[in-house]
Amino acid sequence: MTRRTDWADRADPAGRSRPEAVGPDGRAPAGVAPGLPGDDESGGPYGGGRGGRGGRAGGRRRRGGFGGQQDSGSPSSSRAEDGEPPTGDPAERARAICLRLLTGTPRTRKQLADALRKREIPDDVAEEVLSRFEEVGLINDEAFADAWVESRHHGRGLARRALARELRTKGVDSAVIDEAVGQLDADQEEATARELVARKLRSTRGLDRDKRLRRLAGMLARKGYAEGMALRVVRQALEEEGEDTDDLGYEAY
């Protein structure tokens, strides 16, 4: 998975502490103004700029931090408490909002655009700031989708269908989603389904066979696994425990 560049805190002239991208050597890229994204394409939170899904050749690593609460601020919120400049240039406010939201948690472009709209940032200003953040790698929907798939599949056991549904709700482009969920092939997805069933199997002992099958297959369905795969995996697990499944058909699911 892509490596995430560290963040550094740097106080601006107004005394606020604001995150800033730093280079691999731990120093801010040359020419970076206080509180603004740098010109270094490697300065984003994902490593690498817009030019691609950097870091994949070096091996993936699991990433946490997904699934947290999203920003729910409103124009009436205290801008001082939110770390926003109380008045002044809308572009400066937009940069402050985006930097604050990106601290510690990657966001998609749509998530940030929605947050700026709630803060009543003009659309043209928001577009300019978001495009600049993409240019320097602070927004990278491709890297976000890759990391989301890796984290949610290994952490929650979600299948490709459920992962794609989650990414759509976050505004990720369909082509980007298809490439990200394409990391998981059918064999890997089925292996994860078997692990999920094996962990749940013991808690169903004592129930009749049909109820066990419905409960286990239903658990897989909620995680996005196809009906055929879910039924096949559960039947095989029950057979390994000595259950007779010869008379089971798809209607049992």
DAVENKA-V747052 format. One line per field, one symbol per residue. phi: phi as a letter, one per 20 degrees, with the letter a starting at -180 (. if undefined). A space follows every 10 residues. Layout:
BEGIN
phi=???
END
This chain:
BEGIN
phi=.feeffdceb eegeneecfb fcefendfff neegndffef feeffdmmef fqegnffene cfcdnenffe fcfcgeffff feneffbofg ffffffffff fefnbfceff ffffffffem fggfffffff ffffgenfdb fffgfgffff ffffedmfeg fffffffffe nffgfffgff ffgeefffff fffffffffe gffefoefgf ffffffffff ffenefgffg ffffgfffff enfedfeecf ffe
END
